[in-house]
């Protein structure tokens, strides 16, 4: 989507230079008051009025901050250059921060690809990239009330008002990001199973962390780009079965682990029995017919596959004939 953001091209003077000019205007206005000439008082009042209006043109832009300039409802550009400036006092200078912000989305209950309820949460790092889209393509007009300085029981200063407006604006941005993150998380979680016991090569929420996080970042980027926001990083930070099936799934995992272990034990036992029979036959230690081989195989498998140590019974023969 094409961006409408542009650099402010209007009149922008150094704030320190303008302070010097306004100081000269103040001295000149006071001087006119002292002159006993016709119209001197009127011109002095006019100079003070101009001085007062010009005071609203000062602004300060800090690193990774910006000012969206609006002139009677028309967007005129964005100032990202750092410093102390003076512009036309009739410009509305909307402050916006371009700094990275963290969002910790609490775990939510969703259904994975096979329908199992799981709890999943994410951590998101985001920032405003396009000031035009952020200010004008989504609703950010509902601002939080600025904090009132209760120590002197006066109305908040212009700095406090601007700070409260910025805080409210960024809070509204964060609400938008949170809602979209919740929706993206539900969408991505439905594409993968929590775990796949049958096919270990399939990407799952549990095993495919890198691929799942990349898919999540892509989904979030598509959703937040309409608001001029950039996804710096997104990753799943919590993943578990929902409480109603956690116990059952734990027993299933334990059963699968036991089966896998048994398969490994049987595979090793058969290999050892085969090796023992070949060794006995090759070196001619003893000659066994098929029945005795079968009995030996059975005994060896019982010994090798038993959970507990086998108790051997020794046949020493008989002392009497």
C-alpha positions, 0 to 999 in steps of 0.5 A, a space after each residue: 500500500 502506497 504511503 502518503 507520508 511526506 516531509 514537511 516543506 513549509 516555513 521552519 526556523 530555528 527556535 533560538 533565532 526566533 526567540 531573538 527576534 521576539 525579544 527584539 519585538 518585545 523591546 520595540 513594543 515596550 519602547 512604543 508604550 513609552 513614546 508620547 506619540 499618536 498611535 504609539 500605544 496602539 502599535 505597542 499593543 499590536 506588537 504584544 499580540 503578535 508576540 503572544 501568537 508567535 509563542 505558540 509556534 515553538 516546538 521541540 523534536 526529540 530523537 525517534 519522535 515526530 510532529 505531524 503538521 496539520 493546517 486547518 485540517 490539511 496534512 502538510 507533512 511530518 517533521 522528524 528532524 531533531 531540534 528546537 524549531 519555530 513554525 507557523 503558530 496556526 499549524 496543529 503540531 501532533 506529536 507522535 513517537 517512533 520508538 519501539 514498544 513492547 506488547 505482552 499478549 496474555 495467553 488466550 484459549 484457541 483451537 489448534 488444527 485438529 481441534 484441541 483447545 490450547 493456551 497460547 500467548 505472544 510477545 510483540 515488539 512494534 513501532 510506528 513507521 508511517 505517521 500519515 497512516 497512523 494518524 489518519 487511517 485509524 481512529 486515534 482521536 479518543 485521547 486519555 485525559 492529561 494528568 493534572 498537577 495537584 501540587 499547586 492546584 493549577 491547570 496542567 501546563 502546555 507541556 503536560 497537555 501535550 504529554 497527555 495527548 501523546 500518551 492517549 494517542 499511543 495508548 489507542 495505538 496499543 489497543 489497536 495492536 492488541 486487538 489485531 495481535 489477538 486475531 492474528 494469534 488465533 488465525 496462526 494457531 489454527 493452522 498447526 497442531 499442538 503436537 503430532 505424535 504420528 508424523 514427527 516431520 510435520 510442523 507443529 506449534 510445539 516443534 516448529 518455533 521458527 517457522 510458526 514465529 515467521 508465519 505469525 510475523 507475516 500475519 501481524 505485518 499484513 494486519 498492522 501495515 494498514 495503520 502504518 505500524 511495523 512489526 520488529 519481532 513477534 514470538 510465542 512465549 506461552 504454549 500449553 494444553 487447556 486445563 480441561 484436556 491437559 491431564 489426558 494429553 499428559 497421559 497420552 504423551 507418557 503412553 507414547 513415550 513408554 511405547 517408543 521406549 518398549 519398541 527400542 528395547 525390543 529392537 535391541 533385544 532381538 538384535 542381541 539374541 540374533 547375535 548370540 545365536 550366530 556366535 554360538 553356532 559360529 564358534 561351535 560352543 553348543 549344538 542346539 536344535 530348533 526347539 532348544 533355540 526357541 526356548 533360548 530365544 524366549 528366555 533371552 527376550 524375557 531377561 532383556 525385556 523385563 522391567 525388573 532383574 530376572 531371577 535365574 534358575 540353575 539346572 545342576 543336574 541330578 546326583 542320583 541315577 
